[in-house]
């Protein structure tokens, strides 16, 4: 199976992956994935092997696809199921000599596939989209659970006692991000009114906004940084991030990979949606006993706009207060 490239999309593909696992119970299932999401599939039950694809996605695939071919050629694979819609993904498995190549007939690649399905229409959620692919290949769909088994790992600096995780980043763009000042207000509320610690998480690209939130929250709450307010941005591997999320009393996140991972490890999630569509990319639950996510979004005329940056006043996010989010935490 070729995985989607982004963490959130990879998590939303897990119900379809589970369908494939049940259907081919006796087969060896290998997930081929880009380096940033490889660790995810090492935490997914039923995946036998994970193969790192060394090439790059997007336009960079035009020059790096031969590296992916080389990685796949020696695997002895007889069937490739493509979750990415790109022409490059079909070209790679074809050139790698994989006999059966299954996927959606998108991006002009039908001629490279041995079994193809039309692009699904009317899917409510991105997870439905992936399941529609496997259903078109006569694989029965199961429930929309996305289960990730987080390891037990220690991180440093570790939050003190019960804690809430804040994930203020979003790779797609600023229009998806709740305002840093509000995250800081929320952190101060959590520490003052519930006496819980707060941990901020994110990639290295999110470090600046996490530092800003810590500084603002310290000024609001009083006192210096301590074990009750820790910044883990850029300091955690994907497995460590999963462990931190799994131990949280609540995870507050924009529409991001961290949000999807939090739902998949079973954390109580408060998801803040602005530019994007909560009906399309709401976090999935780990299973029937996991808490349902709480979705916060404003009823403004311009959302969901799906833009990277807001061209007006970001009203979809300014309309959500720190108290709104605090009250949504169970």
Phi, psi and omega per residue, in radians:
X1 nan 2.287 3.034
X2 -1.638 2.177 -3.052
X3 -1.432 2.685 2.868
X4 -1.025 2.748 -3.043
X5 -1.465 -0.492 -3.057
X6 -1.664 2.552 -3.089
X7 -0.994 -0.859 -3.118
X8 -1.050 -0.764 3.124
X9 -1.134 -0.672 3.123
X10 -1.092 -0.713 3.100
X11 -1.145 -0.724 -3.129
X12 -1.214 -0.277 3.064
X13 -1.465 -0.142 -3.046
X14 -1.117 -0.644 3.060
X15 -1.056 -0.695 3.103
X16 -1.175 -0.673 3.076
X17 -1.065 -0.730 3.114
X18 -1.100 -0.635 3.064
X19 -1.049 -0.795 3.140
X20 -1.100 -0.726 -3.136
X21 -1.071 -0.769 3.131
X22 -1.153 -0.706 -3.080
X23 -1.181 -0.716 -3.128
X24 -1.905 1.084 -2.995
X25 -1.056 -0.555 -3.090
X26 -1.660 -0.002 -3.088
X27 -1.509 2.805 3.026
X28 -1.589 2.141 -3.051
X29 -1.854 2.016 3.085
X30 -1.964 2.335 3.044
X31 -1.818 2.149 3.038
X32 -1.712 2.185 -2.993
X33 -2.566 2.764 3.023
X34 -1.210 2.698 -3.058
X35 -0.916 -0.713 -3.084
X36 -1.106 -0.385 -3.104
X37 -1.990 0.039 -3.129
X38 -0.980 -0.784 -3.087
X39 -1.073 -0.486 3.118
X40 -1.009 -0.837 -3.031
X41 -1.298 -0.269 3.013
X42 -1.322 -0.164 3.098
X43 -1.881 0.218 -3.073
X44 -1.931 2.148 3.134
X45 -1.108 2.419 3.082
X46 1.663 -0.186 3.065
X47 -1.531 2.095 -3.074
X48 -1.431 -0.692 -3.122
X49 -2.493 2.707 3.034
X50 -2.210 2.246 -3.124
X51 -1.975 2.233 3.128
X52 -1.435 2.198 3.018
X53 -1.571 2.001 -3.016
X54 -1.362 -0.313 3.124
X55 -1.205 -3.050 -3.123
X56 -2.099 2.696 -3.129
X57 -1.527 -3.097 3.112
X58 1.144 -2.570 -3.121
X59 -1.139 -0.456 3.136
X60 -1.121 -0.334 3.118
X61 -1.104 -0.376 -3.137
X62 -1.084 -0.487 -3.117
X63 -1.955 -0.211 -3.046
X64 -1.991 0.057 -3.031
X65 -1.141 -0.477 3.138
X66 -1.136 -0.482 3.075
X67 -1.147 -0.663 3.101
X68 -1.185 -0.685 3.092
X69 -1.007 -0.832 -3.127
X70 -1.063 -0.657 -3.135
X71 -1.182 -0.575 -3.072
X72 -1.531 -0.438 -2.993
X73 -1.032 -0.658 -3.056
X74 -1.548 0.134 -3.027
X75 -1.498 -0.193 -3.129
X76 1.144 0.539 -3.091
X77 -1.390 2.452 3.103
X78 -1.821 -0.324 -3.139
X79 -2.468 2.406 3.055
X80 -2.136 2.190 3.053
X81 -1.850 2.141 -3.020
X82 -1.795 1.959 2.982
X83 -1.428 -0.592 3.023
X84 -1.153 2.598 -3.128
X85 -1.600 -0.023 -2.943
X86 -1.312 2.669 3.008
X87 -1.088 -0.685 -3.079
X88 -1.056 -0.679 -3.122
X89 -1.125 -0.656 3.100
X90 -1.238 -0.663 3.115
X91 -1.098 -0.732 -3.103
X92 -1.068 -0.868 -3.094
X93 -1.223 -0.511 3.074
X94 -1.172 -0.851 -3.139
X95 -1.184 -0.412 3.101
X96 -1.355 -0.094 3.075
X97 1.405 0.359 3.110
X98 -1.350 2.138 -2.939
X99 -1.127 -0.847 -3.127
X100 -1.793 2.234 -3.083
X101 -2.311 1.940 -3.013
X102 -2.019 2.411 3.103
X103 3.117 -3.104 3.100
X104 -1.354 2.535 3.131
X105 -1.431 1.267 -3.111
X106 -2.121 2.836 3.001
X107 1.011 0.535 3.066
X108 1.161 0.502 -3.012
X109 -1.911 0.162 -3.082
X110 -0.923 -0.671 -3.083
X111 -1.161 -0.305 -3.129
X112 -1.636 -0.134 -3.091
X113 -1.784 2.503 3.056
X114 -1.553 -0.454 2.997
X115 -2.377 2.177 -3.118
X116 -2.262 2.709 3.115
X117 -2.267 2.571 3.088
X118 -1.161 2.685 3.123
X119 -1.080 2.219 -3.103
X120 -1.111 2.559 3.095
X121 -2.064 2.518 3.020
X122 1.317 0.343 3.108
X123 -1.257 2.239 -3.104
X124 -1.233 -0.699 -3.037
X125 -2.217 2.671 3.124
X126 -1.053 -0.567 3.075
X127 -1.116 -0.617 3.053
X128 -1.093 -0.619 -3.141
X129 -1.083 -0.810 3.121
X130 -1.170 -0.673 3.118
X131 -1.203 -0.529 3.075
X132 -1.107 -0.600 3.085
X133 -1.080 -0.898 -3.078
X134 -1.214 -0.559 3.093
X135 -1.128 -0.649 3.105
X136 -1.153 -0.313 3.094
X137 -1.722 0.329 3.083
X138 1.170 0.562 3.068
X139 -1.893 2.139 -3.053
X140 -1.191 2.379 3.111
X141 -1.443 2.459 3.018
X142 -1.870 -2.841 -3.093
X143 -1.219 2.789 -3.128
X144 -1.507 0.993 3.035
X145 -1.736 2.492 3.065
X146 -2.132 1.752 -3.023
X147 -1.814 2.157 3.027
X148 -2.165 2.244 -3.127
X149 -1.658 1.732 -3.109
X150 -1.212 2.390 3.083
X151 -1.326 2.881 3.041
X152 -1.614 1.848 -3.082
X153 -2.334 2.610 3.045
X154 -1.687 2.443 3.059
X155 -2.093 2.773 3.128
X156 -2.387 2.293 -0.008
X157 -1.309 2.474 -3.111
X158 -1.622 2.435 3.057
X159 -1.166 2.644 -3.057
X160 -1.629 2.105 3.072
X161 1.208 -2.750 3.099
X162 -1.030 2.479 -3.070
X163 -2.544 2.762 3.031
X164 -1.952 2.467 3.078
X165 -1.797 2.320 3.019
X166 -1.960 2.265 3.125
X167 -2.123 1.553 -3.001
X168 -1.479 -0.055 -3.079
X169 -1.515 2.976 3.037
X170 -2.933 2.057 -3.014
X171 -1.171 -0.501 -3.024
X172 -1.177 -0.598 -3.121
X173 2.721 2.983 -3.056
X174 -1.153 -0.412 -3.117
X175 -1.142 -0.367 3.132
X176 -1.521 -0.109 -2.978
X177 -1.731 2.207 2.972
X178 -1.119 2.699 -2.973
X179 -1.208 2.289 -3.122
X180 -0.919 -0.675 3.129
X181 -1.049 -0.633 3.132
X182 -1.233 -0.678 3.047
X183 -1.037 -0.710 3.132
X184 -1.140 -0.738 3.088
X185 -1.066 -0.727 3.134
X186 -1.106 -0.774 3.120
X187 -1.028 -0.721 3.117
X188 -1.147 -0.689 3.111
X189 -1.100 -0.782 -3.112
X190 -1.074 -0.778 -3.099
X191 -1.228 -0.645 -3.064
X192 -1.422 -0.770 -2.975
X193 -1.678 -0.379 3.097
X194 -2.029 -0.157 -3.123
X195 1.011 0.563 3.046
X196 -1.710 2.708 3.026
X197 -1.403 2.918 3.131
X198 -2.292 2.291 3.051
X199 -2.082 2.246 3.067
X200 -1.718 2.361 -3.133
X201 -2.214 2.757 3.111
X202 2.868 3.071 3.095
X203 -1.417 3.121 3.062
X204 -1.062 -0.547 3.126
X205 -1.180 -0.355 3.139
X206 -1.637 0.005 -3.028
X207 -1.053 -0.710 -3.084
X208 -1.098 -0.803 -3.123
X209 -1.210 -0.598 3.093
X210 -1.151 -0.725 3.098
X211 -1.080 -0.723 3.127
X212 -1.074 -0.742 -3.128
X213 -1.128 -0.740 3.103
X214 -1.057 -0.827 -3.124
X215 -1.056 -0.798 -3.124
X216 -1.125 -0.757 -3.080
X217 -1.173 -0.641 3.088
X218 -1.069 -0.742 3.125
X219 -1.139 -0.632 -3.124
X220 -1.288 -0.714 -3.013
X221 -1.523 -0.464 -3.070
X222 1.564 2.712 -3.122
X223 1.405 2.953 -3.129
X224 -1.600 3.024 3.069
X225 -1.019 2.508 -3.108
X226 -2.645 -3.007 3.116
X227 -1.168 -0.156 3.095
X228 -1.563 -0.041 3.090
X229 -2.594 1.732 -3.049
X230 -2.080 2.510 -3.138
X231 -1.916 1.922 -3.129
X232 -1.827 0.187 -3.097
X233 -1.064 2.266 -3.141
X234 1.297 0.112 -3.045
X235 -1.964 -0.089 -3.051
X236 -2.032 2.471 2.907
X237 -1.293 3.014 3.127
X238 -1.121 -0.676 3.106
X239 -1.142 -0.711 3.102
X240 -1.157 -0.680 3.078
X241 -1.062 -0.770 3.108
X242 -1.028 -0.722 3.136
X243 -1.120 -0.757 3.130
X244 -1.107 -0.776 -3.134
X245 -1.118 -0.720 -3.088
X246 -1.122 -0.486 -3.109
X247 -1.576 0.007 -3.024
X248 -1.422 2.578 3.000
X249 -1.240 -0.503 3.077
X250 -2.822 2.647 3.048
X251 -2.148 2.137 3.104
X252 -1.886 2.135 -3.000
X253 -2.567 2.625 2.866
X254 -1.230 3.084 3.030
X255 -1.224 1.735 -3.003
X256 -2.680 3.036 3.070
X257 -1.051 -0.678 3.114
X258 -1.069 -0.664 3.101
X259 -1.056 -0.819 -3.123
X260 -1.160 -0.710 3.123
X261 -1.129 -0.676 3.127
X262 -1.052 -0.777 3.092
X263 -1.087 -0.674 -3.069
X264 -1.259 -0.438 3.091
X265 -1.593 -0.027 3.049
X266 1.641 0.241 3.136
X267 -1.349 2.617 2.988
X268 -1.225 2.101 -3.012
X269 -1.947 2.318 2.901
X270 -1.937 1.927 -3.041
X271 -1.842 2.215 -3.098
X272 -1.803 2.069 -3.100
X273 -1.977 2.356 3.085
X274 -2.193 -1.547 -3.060
X275 -1.224 -0.427 -3.056
X276 -1.735 2.966 -2.978
X277 -1.693 1.963 -3.115
X278 -1.124 -0.439 3.106
X279 -1.273 -0.396 -3.109
X280 -1.595 -0.616 -3.007
X281 -2.327 0.473 3.047
X282 -1.052 2.592 -3.141
X283 -1.137 2.470 3.078
X284 -1.460 2.766 3.075
X285 -1.560 2.677 3.095
X286 -1.166 -0.624 -3.097
X287 -3.069 -3.109 -3.034
X288 -1.141 -0.375 -3.128
X289 -1.678 -0.024 -3.131
X290 -1.418 2.643 -3.129
X291 -1.174 2.466 3.067
X292 -1.260 2.464 3.127
X293 -1.179 2.592 3.003
X294 -1.712 2.140 -3.089
X295 -1.826 2.208 3.072
X296 -2.001 2.198 3.099
X297 -2.668 2.640 3.140
X298 -1.686 2.620 3.138
X299 -1.624 1.323 3.113
X300 -1.979 2.670 -2.974
X301 -1.127 -0.443 -2.968
X302 -1.623 -0.048 -3.115
X303 -1.916 2.648 -0.052
X304 -1.455 2.177 -3.082
X305 -1.554 -0.394 3.141
X306 1.132 0.380 3.101
X307 -1.545 2.661 3.095
X308 -1.258 -0.696 -3.140
X309 -2.243 2.481 -3.130
X310 -1.319 2.213 3.136
X311 -1.485 -0.082 -3.131
X312 -2.106 -1.928 -2.980
X313 -2.096 0.238 3.067
X314 1.001 0.641 -3.035
X315 -1.143 -0.415 3.113
X316 -1.125 -0.462 3.125
X317 -1.754 -0.636 3.133
X318 -1.145 -0.355 3.140
X319 -1.368 -0.047 3.134
X320 -1.906 2.060 -3.071
X321 -1.600 2.865 3.062
X322 -1.077 -0.636 3.125
X323 -1.170 -0.648 3.070
X324 -0.987 -0.803 -3.109
X325 -1.239 -0.735 3.133
X326 -1.019 -0.768 -3.124
X327 -1.203 -0.398 -3.139
X328 -1.372 -0.295 3.126
X329 -1.310 2.125 -3.077
X330 -1.179 nan nan
